[in-house]
Amino acid sequence: SNMFSMKVAPVLWIGAGLSRRFVKGYLSWDELLKEVASKFGVSEGQYVSKRMLVRKKLGVDATEDEISSALASLLSTELIKMFDNGQLNPEEFFDKAHYDQFLHEVDPVKLLVCSSMKDIEFKEEMKEEIEVFKKLAYSIPAIITTNYDTVIETLFDNKFKTYNTFDEYYHSTELGIGEIHKIHGTIRMP
C-alpha cells in the first residue's frame, strides 16, 4: 500500500476497540453507565426504564452513542438533584480528589466513570499482540484518541506526552513526536 512509501509517518487514530481488545473486564458504554448508576441507587430495572425513556424521546433513528450520551446526561441530572435535596452528600459520596473536581463543577457522572476506569489489567492471552503494538511507539509521531482511559499511555510506558485538551497542545512549548491527543477528556481531567 501507499502508506509505507509516504515521507511522513501516519498519525494513529485509536478508539475504544483497542481498550476492549486488550483490557480484562473492559465494559461497554452501556455496561459502564449501568455500573455508575448502581453507585447512587439506580436498580437494573430503573436503569432499563430510563434507557427506554431516552430511546423514546430520541426516536427510532437514534444511534447507541446518542442514546448513551443522553442517558448519561439524564443520570447526571438525577445525581445532582440527589445532592441538592440532601439524599446524598457529595463530600461523603466522592473521594477527596473527585470531590475537589466536583467543587469545580465537573459533571458527577464523569467523575464516577473515571473512578471505574482507573484500574487497568491487560488480558494475558493478548500478551504477544500487546508486545507487537508497543513497537509502534518507535514509528508513529502522534496518536489521536477518544479514549478516557490510560491504556495507551500504559502501553507506551508513559513515554509519549499526553495532551488532555486542545489548549494544552496549543500552549505547549514542546511540540514534536511522541504525542497523545485526548480529544474527549481523560480520567485525570474529565
C-alpha positions as CSV (number, residue, x, y, z in Angstrom):
1,S,0.0,0.0,0.0
2,N,1.0,3.6,-0.4
3,M,1.2,4.2,3.4
4,F,4.7,2.8,3.6
5,S,6.0,4.8,0.7
6,M,5.0,8.2,2.3
7,K,7.7,10.5,3.5
8,V,5.8,11.3,6.7
9,A,4.6,8.6,9.1
10,P,0.9,8.5,9.6
11,V,-0.9,9.6,12.8
12,L,-2.6,6.7,14.6
13,W,-6.3,7.1,15.5
14,I,-7.4,4.9,18.4
15,G,-10.9,4.4,19.8
16,A,-12.4,2.1,22.4
17,G,-11.8,-1.0,20.4
18,L,-8.2,-1.1,21.4
19,S,-9.0,-1.0,25.1
20,R,-11.8,-3.5,24.7
21,R,-9.3,-5.8,22.9
22,F,-6.5,-5.6,25.4
23,V,-8.1,-4.8,28.9
24,K,-9.6,-7.5,31.1
25,G,-13.2,-6.8,32.1
26,Y,-13.5,-3.7,29.9
27,L,-17.1,-2.5,30.0
28,S,-19.2,-1.2,27.1
29,W,-20.6,2.3,27.4
30,D,-24.0,0.9,28.4
31,E,-22.4,-1.5,31.0
32,L,-20.3,1.3,32.4
33,L,-23.4,3.6,32.7
34,K,-25.3,0.8,34.4
35,E,-22.5,0.3,36.9
36,V,-22.2,4.0,37.6
37,A,-26.0,4.3,38.1
38,S,-25.9,1.5,40.6
39,K,-23.5,3.5,42.7
40,F,-26.2,6.0,43.5
41,G,-29.1,3.5,44.0
42,V,-30.5,3.1,40.4
43,S,-31.6,-0.6,40.1
44,E,-31.2,-2.5,36.9
45,G,-34.9,-2.2,36.2
46,Q,-34.8,1.5,36.8
47,Y,-31.8,1.8,34.5
48,V,-33.6,-0.1,31.7
49,S,-36.7,2.2,32.2
50,K,-34.6,5.3,31.9
51,R,-32.9,3.9,28.8
52,M,-36.3,3.2,27.3
53,L,-37.5,6.8,28.1
54,V,-34.4,8.2,26.4
55,R,-34.8,6.0,23.4
56,K,-38.5,7.0,23.0
57,K,-37.6,10.7,23.3
58,L,-34.8,10.5,20.7
59,G,-36.7,8.4,18.3
60,V,-36.2,5.2,16.3
61,D,-33.3,6.6,14.3
62,A,-31.1,7.4,17.4
63,T,-27.7,5.7,17.5
64,E,-26.4,3.8,20.5
65,D,-23.9,6.6,21.1
66,E,-26.7,9.2,21.1
67,I,-28.8,7.1,23.5
68,S,-25.8,6.6,25.8
69,S,-24.9,10.2,25.8
70,A,-28.5,11.3,26.5
71,L,-28.8,8.7,29.3
72,A,-25.5,9.8,30.9
73,S,-27.0,13.4,30.9
74,L,-30.2,12.2,32.5
75,L,-28.3,10.2,35.1
76,S,-26.1,13.2,35.9
77,T,-29.2,15.4,36.3
78,E,-30.7,12.9,38.7
79,L,-27.5,12.6,40.7
80,I,-27.2,16.4,41.0
81,K,-30.8,16.5,42.3
82,M,-29.9,13.9,44.9
83,F,-27.0,16.1,46.1
84,D,-29.2,19.2,46.0
85,N,-32.1,17.7,48.0
86,G,-29.8,16.1,50.6
87,Q,-30.4,12.5,49.7
88,L,-26.6,12.2,49.2
89,N,-23.8,14.2,50.5
90,P,-21.2,14.8,47.7
91,E,-18.4,15.2,50.2
92,E,-19.0,11.7,51.5
93,F,-20.0,10.2,48.2
94,F,-16.8,11.1,46.3
95,D,-13.2,10.5,47.3
96,K,-11.2,13.7,48.0
97,A,-9.8,14.2,44.5
98,H,-13.1,13.7,42.8
99,Y,-14.9,15.9,45.4
100,D,-12.4,18.7,44.6
101,Q,-13.2,18.3,40.9
102,F,-17.0,18.3,41.7
103,L,-16.5,21.6,43.6
104,H,-15.2,23.0,40.2
105,E,-18.4,21.8,38.6
106,V,-17.1,18.7,36.9
107,D,-20.0,16.5,35.9
108,P,-20.6,13.9,38.7
109,V,-21.3,11.1,36.3
110,K,-18.0,11.8,34.5
111,L,-16.3,11.5,37.9
112,L,-17.9,8.2,38.6
113,V,-16.9,6.9,35.1
114,C,-13.3,8.0,35.8
115,S,-13.3,6.1,39.1
116,S,-14.5,2.9,37.3
117,M,-11.8,3.2,34.7
118,K,-8.7,3.8,36.7
119,D,-7.5,0.2,37.2
120,I,-6.1,-1.5,34.1
121,E,-5.3,-5.2,33.9
122,F,-4.3,-6.5,30.5
123,K,-5.6,-9.8,29.2
124,E,-2.9,-12.5,29.5
125,E,-3.9,-14.1,26.2
126,M,-3.2,-10.8,24.4
127,K,0.4,-10.6,25.7
128,E,2.1,-11.2,22.3
129,E,-0.1,-8.8,20.4
130,I,0.4,-6.2,23.1
131,E,4.2,-6.5,22.7
132,V,3.9,-6.0,18.9
133,F,1.6,-3.0,19.5
134,K,4.2,-1.4,21.8
135,K,6.7,-1.3,19.0
136,L,4.5,1.3,17.3
137,A,6.0,3.8,19.7
138,Y,9.1,3.9,17.6
139,S,7.4,4.6,14.3
140,I,4.4,6.9,14.8
141,P,4.6,10.6,15.5
142,A,1.3,11.0,17.3
143,I,-1.9,9.4,18.4
144,I,-5.4,10.9,18.5
145,T,-7.8,9.1,20.7
146,T,-11.4,9.4,22.1
147,N,-10.5,7.1,25.0
148,Y,-10.8,8.3,28.6
149,D,-8.7,5.5,30.0
150,T,-4.9,5.4,30.3
151,V,-4.4,2.2,28.2
152,I,-2.3,3.9,25.5
153,E,0.0,5.7,28.0
154,T,0.5,2.5,29.9
155,L,1.3,0.5,26.7
156,F,3.9,3.1,25.7
157,D,5.4,3.2,29.2
158,N,4.3,6.9,29.6
159,K,7.0,7.9,27.1
160,F,4.5,9.9,24.9
161,K,3.5,13.4,26.0
162,T,-0.3,13.4,26.7
163,Y,-2.4,16.4,25.8
164,N,-5.7,16.3,27.7
165,T,-7.1,19.4,25.9
166,F,-6.5,21.4,22.8
167,D,-5.4,24.3,24.9
168,E,-2.6,22.2,26.4
169,Y,-1.4,21.4,22.9
170,Y,-1.6,24.9,21.6
171,H,0.1,26.4,24.7
172,S,2.9,23.8,24.9
173,T,6.4,24.8,24.1
174,E,7.4,21.2,23.3
175,L,5.8,20.2,20.1
176,G,7.2,17.2,18.2
177,I,6.9,13.5,18.1
178,G,5.5,11.1,20.6
179,E,2.3,12.8,21.5
180,I,-1.1,11.5,22.6
181,H,-4.1,13.8,21.9
182,K,-7.1,13.0,24.0
183,I,-10.0,14.8,22.3
184,H,-12.8,13.8,24.6
185,G,-11.1,14.2,28.0
186,T,-9.4,11.7,30.3
187,I,-9.8,10.1,33.7
188,R,-7.3,12.6,35.0
189,M,-9.1,15.6,33.6
190,P,-12.8,14.8,32.9
